Amino acid sequence: MMEVPRVGHSVSSPTSPCEDMIKNLSLDAIQLCGREGNKSLDSGIAEMEELPVPQNIKISNITCDSFKICWDTDSRSKERITHYFIDLNKKENKNANKFKHKDVPTKLVAKAVPLPMTVRGHWFLSPRTEYTVAVQTASKQGDGDYAVSEWSEINEFCTADYSTVHLTQLMEKAEVIAGRMLRFSVFYRNQNKEYFDHAREDQNNKMLPSVKDNSGSHGSPISGKLEGVFFSCNTEFNTGKPPQDSPYGRYRFQLPAETLFSPKTNLYFADFYCMYTAYHYVILVVAPKGSPGDEFCKQRLPALDIGDNRFMTCSENEDGQLVFHHAQDLNLEVIYTDPVDLSLGTVAEISGHQLMSMSTVNAKKDPSCKTCNISVGR
């Protein structure tokens, strides 16, 4: 058994929106240990049959890095209970790589406080992750040992996605490195020839929205949920035109920027990430006002002013024409939430290379990057 240094009351994330809730929980220590075998094998723990086993455990108020827990217990023994042991483990994935290191279970030792209490910690809770939890009641003895109850039944729960508070923190970090704004005039999408043939022949000449993959931040609320069509808008600073290379295919559909992005659309910030390289990516969502995609984003993503933000803008010039700009130092991935008809643009083969190594399909975010991570689960 290895004991992590004491954390006392300093257990809440400085970036958490519910700072006051952590007052319910005081962690004496965090111990990394297994729960298998006889409890008498735990160093410094003795048995005391009279201590009640927690019953009817309830998990509530689940966020990406916290949850509330309560249970029923025998009121006759409440005065003797000084601590709770909470055994928290990531739920085992049967399809996980068998060569990967197993997640170390976490035992939280908390002073007995009125229930429900809040458990929070980005160092042991990650967003969108299934966990199992079990509880013991304990009584600290004069010699420092603990008398404990039997373990409760095991309960399961899943942590939540990033909230708009967390996404705003990500957005603010992305703004720091966005760089100057460059002019652009078209959105473009690269795919293989078969993709466009299929759109023409089987989808009524339309590119249909598909569910976003799991690339980017693990806590992103759009992964596996939001449907859309991916576009790019980045240009080469020396030509002002889209690059001729692409990771996604040798055929490119492009259309005028005002076809997708205008005062008739809303713009949302969705994610900021990198893939173990110096390149950083921002995901933006463009949704026609009042569309299903727009309603989805309104509830989950920070909205951006289309004419005044650090990532991608649409504004009118003196002649009343729309002009568009994108951040120079970020790779922008733009999701448009409605179908797009191929008749609105053109499809042509690019002259450059297909750079497969630059693809972000299901790309995992670098959890160690200080530029694009925040102090909650990755």
N, C-alpha and C positions, 0 to 999 in steps of 0.2 A: 504494500500500500504506500503510495506517495502522496504527501500532503503539500498542497499549494500554499504559499504564504497567506497569512490572515488578510482578509479584505474588510473586516469590520462592517461599517455602514457604507463604505464607498463602492456600492454595487450597481448604481444606476448609470445608464449611458448618458453622457452629457448632451447627446443629441436626441434623447427620447422625448416624445411629446407629452408623456404622462409622468413627469418627474415626481409628483406628489405621491403617486401610488406605491413607490418603493418603500415608503415609510412603514408599510405593513410587514416588511421582511428585513431581518437582520441576519446576515450570514456570518457565523463564527469562523467557518473555514470551508474550503472546497476540497474534497478528497477525491482522488481518482482511484477507484477500486471496483472489483466485481461484486456481484450480489449472489454468486453461485455458492453452494455449499452451506454448512451450518453457520448460523450467526455467531456462535461462540468462537469461531475462528477469527472474527474481527478483533484486532488488538484493542484492549481497554473496554470491551463491551460485555456486559453480563446479562443474564436472563432475569426477567421479572415477570411472572405470569400475570400479575394483576394489572399490568398496563394494557389499556384497550387497543385493539387493532382498528385502525381507521376504516370506516365503512362508507359505502355510497359516495365515492369520490366524484366530485364534479369539477370540470375544467371550463373556464369561461373567460371572456374578455381577452381573447387570443390576438396578439399582434405578431409582427415578424420577429420580435426579440423579447417577448414577455407573455405571461399568462397568469390568470388568477386560479387558485386552487382552494377547495374547501372539502370537508368531509364530515360525517357524523361520528361522534365518539361518546363513550360512556361518561356522563357528567360526574359520576362519583369519583373518577380518577383524575379529573382535570387539574386539581391542585398539585398533583405529583408530577405532571408532565412539564418538563423544562425545555425540551427541544423536539424538533421534528427532523427526521432523516428523509430526504426526498431523493429517490433513485431515478435518474433521468438518463434515457438512452435513445439514440437514433434507432428507429425501427429498421430491422435488418432487411436489406434488399436482396431477394433471392437471385436476382440477375446481376448482382454486383461482381466486379472483377475479383476473382478469388485470390489474386496476387496482391491486391491493394491492402494496405494496413487497415486493420479493423478499427472503427471508431472506439475511443476509450470511453467507458461509461463514466458518468459524473454523479457523485453523491453530494447533495447539498445538505449541510447541517445548519438548520435555522432555529433561532430561539423561538419558543412557543409564543405566538401572538394571537390575538383574536382573528378568527376566520371570517371571510376568505382573506388570503394573503396573496400578494403579487410576487411572482418570481420573474426576475429580469436579468439578462446578461448576454451581451452580444458575443462573449467569448465561448459560450456553450449553447447558444440557441441561434439557429440559422433560419431564414425565411423559407417558406414553402417546403418544409421538412417534416416528415412524420416521426413522432417520438412515442416512447412508452414511459409511463411514470408509475411508481409505487411509493408508498409512504409507511414509515414506522413512527410510533411515538416513543419518546425516550425520556429518561430521568437521570440527570447528572448527579453522580454520587460525590461524597466528600473527598474521595481520593482522586477525583478526576475521571473515573470510569463512568460508563453509561449503562444503565439498565434499559432494555428495549423491549418493545412488543414484537409480535410476529409481523411480517410484511403484509401490507394490504394486497388486494387483488391488483393486477396490472391493468392500467387504463391506457388508452391510446388517444392521441390528438395530433393535429397538423398545424404548424405555425402559418401565419398569414403572409400576404405579399407586402412589399413596401407600401407605406401610406403616402399621401401627397406631401406630408412633412418630410419624409425620407427622400422622396424624389426631388423636392425643392433643394435639399442639401446637395444632392448629386448635381442638379442643374447649376447651382452656384459654383461648384468646383469646375464644371465644364466651362462656365463663362470666363474663368480665370485664364484658360489657355486657348480660347476661341480665336484670337488674333483679329486682324483687320478684315473688313468685309469686301468681297470681290463680286463684281457684276456677273450674273448669269441670265440666260434667256430660255433654256430648255430643261425639261426633266427627261431622263433617259433610263432605260431598263435593258440590261443584257441578258440573253438566254440563248439556248441552242435553237437551231432551225426547227426542230420537231415541236418545241414549245409553241412557236408562232403558228405553225401549220395546224396544230391541235386547236388553237384558239379560233382560227378561221373556219375550220371544217366542223368542229364539234361544239363550239361555244358561241355560235352566232357572231363570229368576228370580234369577240370580247376577251380581254384578260380578266378573269374572275378573281375576286379576293380569296385568299387562302389563309389558314390559321398561322400566326407567327410562330416560328420555331423557338427553341430554348436558348438561343444565343444571347449573350449579354449578361447582365446582372441576374443572379439566381432569384432575387426577390422581385423582379420586374412584373408588374400586374398585367402586362399585355402578352407575355409569353404563354403560348398554348391557349389563348383566349381571344385576342383581337384578330379579326380577319381584315386583310388588306392586300394591296399590290405594292411591292417594293419598287422604289425609284431612287435614283441618285441625281444630284445637281452640281456636284463639285466640278470645277473647271481647272485647267492648268493656268497658273498665274501669268505665264509668258504668252499664251495664245488667247486666253479667255474662252476657250472651247473645252468640251469634255475630253478627257484623256482617251487615247486610242486603244489602250490596254484595258482588260477587264477580267475578273476572276470567274465570271458567271456564264460566259458563252460568247461566241464570235458574232452573234447577230444582235443588233441594237435597235430597239424601238425608241424614238424620241418625238416629243411633241412640245409645242409652245408652253412656257411656264404658266401663262395665264389660264390655260385650259384646266389646270388642276388647282392652282393656288391664286386666290383672289379674295376680295372682301366678302364673297359669298361662302367662304370656307373658314373654319376655325383651325387653329394651330396649337399643338400640344407637345410638351417635352415628355419623352418616355424613358430614356435611358442614357447612360454614359459609361463606356467600358473600353478596355483594351484587351489584346490577346497575347500577352507576354512580349509585346514589341513596343516601339516608341509611338506607333500610330494609335490615335484615340478616335473612338467612334461615338457619335451622338445619334440617337434614334428620335425622329420627330414624326408626329402623326398629323396629316392634313385630312380633315373630315368636312364634307359639305354640311352646312348648318342645318340642324334638325334631323340629320340622318341617323340610323341606328348606331353607326360608328361614332358619331358625335356624342350621342347620349351615353355610350359606353365610356368614352374618354372624360366627359364632364364629371363623372363620379369618381374617377381614379387618377387622373393626370393633371399636373399643373398647366394651366392655359397660358399661352404666350400672346402678346400683342403682335399681330402680323406685321405692323409697320415699325415696331421698335423692340427688338430683342437682339441677342448676340449670336444667333445661329442662322436664321434664314428670314428674310424680310420681303414684304411686298408693299410698295408705296407708289403714290402718283407723282409724276414730275410736273413741271410747269405747264406742259401741253395736255395734262390730264391722262397721259399714258402710264400704264403700270410698269414699274421697274423692279428688278429682283436682285437681291444680294445674298451671298452665303459666306459663312465663316471660313477663312483661309486655312486655319490650322487644325481643323477637325474634318474627319470623314463623315459626311451626313448620310444617314439612311432614312429615307422618307417613305412612310407608309400612307398610301391613299386608300381610304376605306370603302370606296365604291368601285364597281366594275369600270373598266376603261376600254372604249371601243378603239380598235386598231385604225379605223378610218380617221381618227383625230390626229394621227401622226404618220410617221414613215418607219419602215423596217429596212435596215441595210447592214451589210457585213462590215465589221471594223477592220482596219488595216493593221492593228497592233497584235499583241499576244494575249492568250488566255492565261492569266496568272493565277493558277489554282491555289497557290499558297496564300493568297490574299483573301480567299473566301471567308465570309463570316457565318456560313451556314452552320447552325448549332455550335458556334464557337463559344468556348468557356472563358469567362472573365478571369483575368489574373487577380487573385485575391490579395496579393502582396503589394500591388501598385498603390502608392500613396497619393497619386494624382487623381485616381477615379474611384476610390473606395471611401465609404463613410463608416462611422463607428456603430454599425449594426451588422447582423449576419450578412455574409456576402451573397 
